Amino acid sequence: MLHLRVIAPSDQSDAVAAMLAADPGVTHLVVLPGTARQPAGDYIVCDVVRESADAVLHRLRELGVEAHGGIAADDVELALSAAAEQAAEAAPGHGEDAVVWDEIAAKTGEQTVLSGTFLVLIVVATMIAGIGVLLDQPILIVGAMVVGPEFGPLAALCVALLRREPAVVLRSVQALVVGFLVAMLATVLSTWALTAADLVSRDMLLAERPLTDFIWRPDALSWVVGLLAGVAGMLSLTSKKSGSLVGVLISVTTVPAAANVAVAAAYGVWHEAAGSALQLVINLVAIVVAGLLTLAVQHWWWRRVERRESRQARAGVVSAGRRRRPPAAG
């Protein structure tokens, strides 16, 4: 359930309140006329079940509330209310499966910013993975996968492609390209520094590494894993399953592949660098393709559910009208 806070201009307040009151998925509706100051207007709060949230937000935007007022939403962690239970029963579908597109767009849009924190995280993750490659240590590889922040821009790219937002697509691609290039360059430099300190050597890269050599040996299963990870990642994002998202981060070798490219390039082992680069591209493309398809299916499914519920509601109104129609005068 989401808690909506709406500031509506006074001339739109009645229409907004009536729209919210008419939606069966909305409850706990409160209207405080004239209490909002910046921007000025009426303050309207309500709770809406996730199944109905996307449609409600869409209608609020159609009314133009965000142009002269404001809309904000927070998750409701606990709601002890018979009215809330009735709203959940009346709304179509299940809350766990519901997709709130404005929420997803806002969440992933934040991940496209090429911030200092993003660069530090991806650099640190790639350097950790570089050491894990040389030591043939899966624990370090897994740790690097969890630290890596690259799934944020990948998810934003999928959402932006579906919503046809070229500016967000460009920012996502920029964050990924610049992030990985900076991370690989930093890993090349760190590998040289560690070699100069006699902590690692080229022989470690060329030695048998049965636990991590899959990173630079892509095969058909690389596509399968990437596609499955893209599906799971999108579902975990849209359904707020953070535990599943951690599992996705551990399953794909994006950061480790970038690290292997850097370490192999630092030692001039170009065939291994090429294999790792191919592994990286395969995983990135597979995640984006699967994520985009998953979002498209979810979008189609919820539009289908909404249309079915709308038809049933109209049929109910018509049926009720016929029952109330008075008999013709004799």
N, C-alpha and C positions, 0 to 999 in steps of 0.2 A: 504494500500500500504506500502511496505517496501523499505527502502533505503539501497542498498547493497554497501559495500565498500570492494573491492577485491584487494589484492596484489598478482599478478601472476608472477612467474618466467618468464624471458624474452622469454625462449623457449616455454612457454605455453600460452603466452599472446594472440597470434593470434587465437589459438583454443578457448580460453575463450571468447574473444570478438566476434568471429563468432557465438559461441553457444548462447550468450546473444542476439546478433542482430537478430538471427533467431527465437527467441521465441516471439510470438505475445503479451505476457503479460509483456514484458520488454520494457521500454522506458527511455528517458533521459540518454542514454548511452554515457559515456565520457571515453576516454582512454588517459592516460598521460604516455607516454613511459619513462622508466628509472627514474621516480621521487621518487619511494619508496627506502628507505635506510635500514630499519630494520623491516623485512627482505628485501633484495634488490630485485627489480623487477619493473614491470609496475603497475601503480595505475589505477584501473578501477572502476568507480562508475556508478550506474544505479538505476532506480526505477523499482520495479516489483510488480504487483498487487498480493494480497494475494492468489488468486486462482491459480497462477502459481508459487508462491514462493517455495513451497515444491519441485516441480519437478526441478526447477532451482538449488536449493541448492543441491539436490541429484546429478545432473549432474556435478556440480562444485566439489563435493566430489569424484565422479567417475574419474574426471580428475586429482585428487590428489593435488588440489590447496592448501588445508590446510596443506599438508605435508611440503611444502617448501615456502608457502606464508601465506595467511590469509584471512579469510572471517568474516565480521562483518555486522550486520543488525540492523536498527532502524526503528521504526514506523514513517511514514509520517503523521503528523496531518493535513496538508493542502497541496493540490496540485491543482493549477489553471493552467490547461493545457489541450488543446484539444488532445494532444498525449496521455496523461494519461487516458482520457475518452475513447479513441479508444482502448487502451490496455485493459481496464476493460471490454469493450464490446467483445473483441476478445477472452478473456480468458474464460475457461469453468466454469460453476457454478457461485456462488455468493460469494463475499468477506466475508460476514457475516458468511457463513457456512464453509469457508476454514479452513483447519488445517495445520499449519506449524510445522511438527513434530520435527524438530531440535530446534525450538523456545520453544515448549512445554517441550521437554526433558531438555533444558538448564534452563528453568524457574523452573520446578519442581525439578530438580537436586539440585538446591540451597537450597530447603526446607528439604533436607535429612540430613543436617549438624546439629549435636547435639550441637548447640551453646549455649552460656550463655543467649543470648536474647530469644531463643526458650524456654529454661528451665524457665526463669523468667516469660515469658508470660503464659505458661501453669500452673505454680504454682499459679500465681496471679489469673488466671481465675478460677482455681479449688477452691481456698480459697474463692473467691467471691461467687461462686456457693454453697459452703458449708454453708456460712452465709445465702444465699437465701433459702436453704433447711430448715434451722432451723426457719427462720422467715416466711416461706411459702410465699415468695415474688417473683412472676414471673418476676418482673422488674430486680432483681438481677440475676436471672437465664438467662434471655435474654442477659444481659450485659456480663455475663461470657461466653456465647456462642460466642459472637462477638469477645471477647478478645482472646479466645482460638486459638492457631496456628496449631491445629492438622490436619486440612484439607490439609496442604502443604505436609507432608509426606504421607498421604493417596493418594493424587493425584499422587505423585512421584511413589508410589508403583504400582498404576494402569498402568502408562506409562511404568515402568520398566518391569512389567510382560508381557505387550504386545510386547515390543521390546526385550525381553529375555536378560535382563541385570542383572545377579544375584548379582553383587556388589551393584548396586543401590537398589535392593530389600532388601538386607541385611541392608544397611544403613537406609532405610526407616523404616523397622521393628524395628531396634535398637532405632531410634529416638522416635517412638511411645511407645515402651515398657518402655524404660528408662524415657521418659518424663512423662508418666502417673504414673509410680511407684514413681518417685520423687515428683510429684504433690500430690499424695494421701498421701504419708508420711508427707509432709509439712502440709497438711490439717489436718491430725490426730493431729500433734503437735500443730497447731494453735487452733484446737477445744479444746484440753486440756488446753491451755493457756487462752482462752476466758472463759472456765468453771471455772478455778481457779480465774479469775478476776470477776466472778459472772455476766458475760454479757450474757451467754447462759447456757442452762442446758439440761440434758437428757430428761426431761419432754417435752421440746419443740419438740424434735424429735418424741416422742411417741404420742404427741397430734394429733388431727385431722388436716390434711394438705390437704384440698381439691384442692388447686391450684397447688401443686407440688408432690403429692404422685404418679402421673403417672411415675415419674422417676424410682421408684423401683418396678413398676408393669408392666413388659413387657407383650405384647400380640401380636396377629397377625398383628395389625396395626403398631407395632414397625418395623416389616419387611417392610411393605408397605412404611412407611415414609422414612426409611433408603434407600430403593431402589430408590424412587423418588428423594431423596436428592442427591444420587450418580449420577443419570442421569443429574439433573440440575447443579450440581457442575462441572461435566466434560464439559458440554456444555458452562457454563459461563467461564471456564478456556480457552477452545479452541477458543471461540469467543470473548474473552476479555470483557465480560459483568460483570464488578465488582459489579454492583448493584444486579444482580442475585446471585452472590456468597455470598454476605452478607445475602441474604434471605436464602440460603442453610445453612449457619452457624447458623442462628437462629432456623432452623427447626429441627436440630438433637441434641439429648441429650447425646452427648459423654462426654463432660466436666462435665455437671451436674450429670451424672450417676457416673462418677469417684468420684466426690465430695460426693455424697450420700454414696458410698462405704466407703470413708474415715471417714465421720461423724458417720455412723452407727457402723463402726469398733471401733472408739474411745469410743463409749458408750456401746460396746458389744452387739449391736442389730444385731445379725448375720443373721437372716432371711431377714432383710431389706438390709443388705450388700450384701447378695447373689443375691437378686432380682436386685439390682442396677448393680452388676457385669454382670449379664446376659443381662441386658439392654445395657450395654456398649459393650459387645461382639456382640450382635445382630446388633447394629448400625454400628460398625466398619466393620463387615463382609458384611452387606448389601451395604454399601457405596462402598467398594472395588469391590464387584461383579457387581454392577450396573455401576460403573465407568469403569471397564474393558470392559464390554459388550458395553457400549456407544462408547468407543474408537475403539473397534473392528468394530462396524457398520460404524463409520466414516471412518476408514481406508479402509474398503471394498467399501464403496460408492465412495470415491475419486479415488480409483484405477479404478473403473468402469467408472467414468467420464473421467479420463485421457485416458483409452483405447478407449472409444468411440470417443473422440476428435482426437486421433491419427489415428484411422481408417478413420475418415472423412477427415483429412488432407491428408492422403495418397491417398484417392479416388479423392480428388481435384487435386492433382499433376498429377495423371494418366490421369484424364479427360482433364486437360490443355495440357498435352503432346500429347494426341490424336488429340486435336483441332489444335495443331501447326504442326502435322506431314505433310510433303509435299506430294503431290500426286505422285504415282508411275509413272516412265517414261513410256510413251506409246510406 
